[in-house]
């Protein structure tokens, strides 16, 4: 009898623990998570050559800060100087002819064709000047030279990538939120950010974009189960990023 009772209690205990485990597992739903991870990114820009020619000189090195209007490289401009001089000479020749005709009292109707030629010559001159100006690779915004893709002496075509520029703008990051938690997020909401390498500092971010369509979790997620889940990418900007650096791992919490 004692042995039978022990067996009975053992079975009951086993059932109880099994039920408790199932209950615990159902409660620990991933959708209850309120903290997300992301990687800080700096907005970047790639600068392309707008003319063809040889790179005569690179004036700013990788890692160097540049400002709007700074010249960072010089492309050989001999051909473009010649093109500008030639176009300028054509404009002056037509202007001189118009002045002569006017001083000779020629009827305006007879001068009209020369005025049309002058407009065309001036347009060609403006184009030549523009092309010549682009031999100086000039920054349109401030930032830091991230990487040069060409070297001094290289010949580049129009559209050749010259270098990348890390812009001095708000940093960004993207978190991936399960469908069940989407109602907690809205564009304009503030979030709290902590960097793994800066545990004592807290930063504030703002949600600027919520994807309209779900995607599968990024490949860098921890488990195969995580990878299989569909999530919504949410983009966040960090205006006052202080000591944050691009590439840092951060935790993001809903404020």
C-alpha positions in Angstrom: 0.0 0.0 0.0 2.8 2.4 0.9 4.5 1.7 -2.4 1.3 2.3 -4.3 0.7 5.7 -2.6 4.3 6.7 -3.4 3.7 5.9 -7.0 0.5 7.9 -7.0 2.1 10.9 -5.4 5.0 10.7 -7.9 2.6 10.8 -10.8 0.7 13.7 -9.3 3.9 15.6 -8.7 5.1 14.9 -12.3 1.7 16.2 -13.7 1.9 19.3 -11.5 5.5 20.2 -12.6 4.6 19.6 -16.2 1.6 21.9 -16.0 3.7 24.6 -14.3 6.4 24.4 -17.0 3.8 24.7 -19.7 2.2 27.7 -17.9 5.6 29.4 -17.5 6.5 28.8 -21.1 3.2 30.4 -22.3 3.7 33.4 -20.1 7.2 34.1 -21.3 6.1 35.2 -24.7 8.6 37.1 -26.8 6.0 39.8 -27.5 6.3 40.9 -23.8 9.8 42.2 -24.5 10.1 46.0 -24.0 13.9 46.2 -24.7 15.5 45.9 -28.2 19.0 45.9 -29.5 20.4 47.8 -32.4 23.7 49.1 -33.9 24.4 52.8 -34.1 25.1 54.1 -37.7 26.3 57.4 -39.0 24.7 58.6 -42.2 27.2 58.4 -45.1 27.5 59.8 -48.6 29.5 58.6 -51.5 31.1 61.4 -53.6 31.4 60.7 -57.4 33.5 62.4 -60.0 31.6 64.8 -62.3 34.3 65.0 -64.9 36.9 62.6 -66.4 40.6 63.0 -66.0 43.6 62.1 -63.9 43.7 62.6 -60.1 46.4 65.2 -59.8 46.3 65.6 -56.0 44.4 64.4 -52.9 44.2 67.2 -50.4 42.4 65.6 -47.4 43.3 62.2 -45.9 41.0 59.6 -44.4 39.7 60.5 -41.0 40.1 64.2 -41.7 37.2 66.6 -41.0 36.1 68.7 -43.9 33.7 71.7 -44.2 31.3 72.9 -46.8 33.2 74.4 -49.7 36.5 72.6 -48.9 38.4 71.2 -51.9 39.5 67.7 -51.2 41.0 66.7 -54.5 42.1 68.2 -57.8 41.5 66.5 -61.2 43.7 67.5 -64.2 42.1 70.6 -65.7 44.2 71.4 -68.7 41.6 70.2 -71.2 38.8 72.0 -69.4 40.8 75.3 -69.2 41.4 75.1 -73.0 37.7 74.4 -73.5 36.7 77.4 -71.4 39.2 79.7 -73.2 38.0 78.6 -76.6 34.3 79.1 -75.7 35.2 82.5 -74.2 37.0 83.6 -77.4 34.0 82.6 -79.5 31.7 84.7 -77.3 34.0 87.7 -77.6 34.3 87.3 -81.4 30.5 87.4 -81.8 30.1 90.3 -79.4 32.7 92.2 -81.4 30.9 91.5 -84.7 27.6 92.7 -83.2 29.3 95.9 -82.1 30.7 96.5 -85.6 27.4 95.9 -87.3 25.6 98.3 -84.9 28.2 101.0 -85.4 27.8 100.6 -89.2 24.1 101.2 -88.8 23.0 97.7 -89.9 19.3 97.0 -89.4 18.5 95.1 -86.2 16.7 92.4 -88.2 20.0 91.6 -89.9 21.8 91.4 -86.6 19.3 89.0 -85.0 21.0 85.9 -86.2 24.3 87.1 -84.6 22.4 87.6 -81.3 21.1 84.0 -81.5 24.7 82.7 -82.2 25.8 84.8 -79.1 23.2 83.0 -76.9 24.4 79.6 -78.1 28.1 80.6 -77.5 27.4 81.9 -74.0 25.6 78.7 -73.1 28.6 76.7 -74.4 30.9 78.9 -72.3 28.8 78.4 -69.1 28.9 74.7 -69.7 32.7 74.8 -70.1 33.1 76.8 -67.0 30.9 74.4 -65.0 32.9 71.4 -66.2 36.2 73.2 -65.3 34.9 74.0 -61.8 34.2 70.3 -61.2 37.9 69.4 -61.6 38.1 70.7 -58.0 36.3 68.1 -55.9 34.5 70.4 -53.5 32.4 69.4 -50.5 28.7 70.4 -50.5 28.4 69.6 -46.8 30.5 69.0 -43.7 31.7 65.6 -42.5 34.7 63.3 -42.1 36.5 61.6 -45.0 35.8 57.9 -44.3 37.6 56.2 -47.2 39.2 57.1 -50.5 38.4 54.7 -53.4 41.0 56.3 -55.7 44.7 57.3 -55.5 46.8 60.1 -56.9 47.5 59.4 -60.5 44.4 57.3 -61.1 42.3 58.2 -64.2 38.6 58.6 -63.4 35.5 58.7 -65.5 32.3 60.6 -64.9 30.5 58.7 -62.1 33.6 57.1 -60.7 33.2 56.8 -56.8 35.9 59.0 -55.3 35.4 58.7 -51.5 32.9 58.2 -48.8 31.9 60.9 -46.4 30.5 60.4 -42.9 28.1 63.3 -42.5 28.0 65.4 -39.3 24.3 64.7 -38.8 22.2 62.8 -36.2 23.1 59.2 -35.8 20.7 56.5 -36.7 19.8 53.0 -35.7 17.1 50.4 -36.6 15.3 48.0 -34.2 13.1 45.1 -35.3 9.8 44.8 -33.4 7.5 41.8 -33.4 4.0 42.2 -34.7 2.4 41.8 -31.3 4.1 44.9 -30.0 3.6 47.4 -32.9 0.8 49.2 -31.1 3.3 50.5 -28.6 5.2 52.5 -31.2 4.4 55.6 -33.1 6.4 58.0 -35.3 7.6 60.9 -33.0 7.8 58.7 -29.9 10.9 59.1 -27.7 13.0 56.1 -26.7 15.8 55.6 -24.2 19.2 54.3 -25.5 22.1 52.7 -23.6 25.3 51.7 -25.2 26.9 48.4 -24.2 30.3 50.2 -24.0 28.9 53.2 -22.2 26.7 51.7 -19.5 26.6 54.8 -17.3 25.3 57.1 -20.1 21.8 57.3 -21.4 20.7 58.9 -24.7 17.4 59.8 -26.2 16.2 58.9 -29.6 13.1 59.7 -31.7 11.2 57.3 -33.9 11.2 58.7 -37.5 10.0 55.9 -39.6 8.0 52.7 -39.1 8.0 50.2 -41.9 4.7 49.6 -43.7 5.5 46.0 -44.3 6.9 43.2 -42.0 10.2 41.5 -42.9 12.0 38.4 -41.6 14.4 39.0 -38.7 17.9 40.0 -39.7 20.5 37.2 -40.0 22.4 38.5 -37.0 19.6 37.5 -34.6 20.6 35.0 -32.0 18.6 31.8 -32.8 16.9 30.0 -35.7 13.6 30.7 -34.0 14.4 34.5 -34.0 15.3 34.4 -37.6 12.0 32.8 -38.6 9.9 35.5 -37.0 8.5 38.4 -38.9 9.2 41.8 -37.5 8.8 45.5 -38.4 11.9 47.7 -38.9 11.7 50.9 -36.9 14.2 53.7 -37.6 15.4 56.0 -34.8 17.5 59.1 -34.9 19.8 60.3 -32.0 20.3 64.0 -32.2 22.5 64.5 -29.1 24.7 61.4 -29.5 27.6 62.6 -27.3 30.2 59.8 -27.0 28.3 57.3 -29.2 30.3 56.0 -32.1 29.2 54.3 -35.3 29.1 50.5 -34.9 28.4 50.5 -31.2 25.8 48.0 -29.9 23.0 49.6 -28.0 19.8 48.7 -26.0 16.7 50.6 -26.8 13.8 50.8 -24.3 10.3 52.4 -24.7 10.1 55.6 -22.6 
